Amino acid sequence: MGPLLFLIYVNDLPCASSFQTTLFADDTSLHLTHKDIKMLQLNVQNELDKVDTWMRFNRLSINYNKTAYMILTATRSQNCDFEISMNVVTIQQTDSINILVL
């Protein structure tokens, strides 16, 4: 019953921002696209701020040790200064992420 109640509780998270959101058990994946990397960074940061506000309002917290982001591109591009944060915690970039699916 606990997991079901949690899913009902977080069910409106996708409405809090423009992220494409995937919810599975207590795991959440947020996705956003843009052709311009600088605009992507700006949009991601703005949307993360919205998610942070939603989380605080609903008295939920994020495990920052399990939080990371990954940039996917069609072409191999050089590293850029892409930095995002949430609640003054810098989110770490990674080359691979395990996504839970059914």
RATAJO-V944580 format. One record per residue. N is the residue number from 1. PSI is psi in whole degrees, 0 to 359 (NA if undefined). Layout:
# RATAJO-V944580
[[N & PSI] [N & PSI]]
This chain:
# RATAJO-V944580
[[1 & 327] [2 & 309] [3 & 322] [4 & 316] [5 & 322] [6 & 315] [7 & 321] [8 & 321] [9 & 319] [10 & 6] [11 & 332] [12 & 5] [13 & 318] [14 & 337] [15 & 348] [16 & 343] [17 & 178] [18 & 3] [19 & 145] [20 & 124] [21 & 134] [22 & 121] [23 & 131] [24 & 115] [25 & 237] [26 & 19] [27 & 133] [28 & 133] [29 & 133] [30 & 135] [31 & 140] [32 & 145] [33 & 154] [34 & 146] [35 & 332] [36 & 121] [37 & 324] [38 & 320] [39 & 325] [40 & 313] [41 & 315] [42 & 314] [43 & 317] [44 & 315] [45 & 317] [46 & 318] [47 & 324] [48 & 324] [49 & 322] [50 & 317] [51 & 318] [52 & 316] [53 & 316] [54 & 316] [55 & 314] [56 & 316] [57 & 323] [58 & 10] [59 & 44] [60 & 158] [61 & 160] [62 & 138] [63 & 98] [64 & 338] [65 & 339] [66 & 11] [67 & 129] [68 & 166] [69 & 158] [70 & 138] [71 & 126] [72 & 133] [73 & 157] [74 & 332] [75 & 156] [76 & 118] [77 & 160] [78 & 156] [79 & 142] [80 & 170] [81 & 76] [82 & 111] [83 & 131] [84 & 156] [85 & 162] [86 & 123] [87 & 47] [88 & 14] [89 & 124] [90 & 128] [91 & 134] [92 & 142] [93 & 148] [94 & 163] [95 & 346] [96 & 149] [97 & 136] [98 & 124] [99 & 126] [100 & 131] [101 & 159] [102 & NA]]
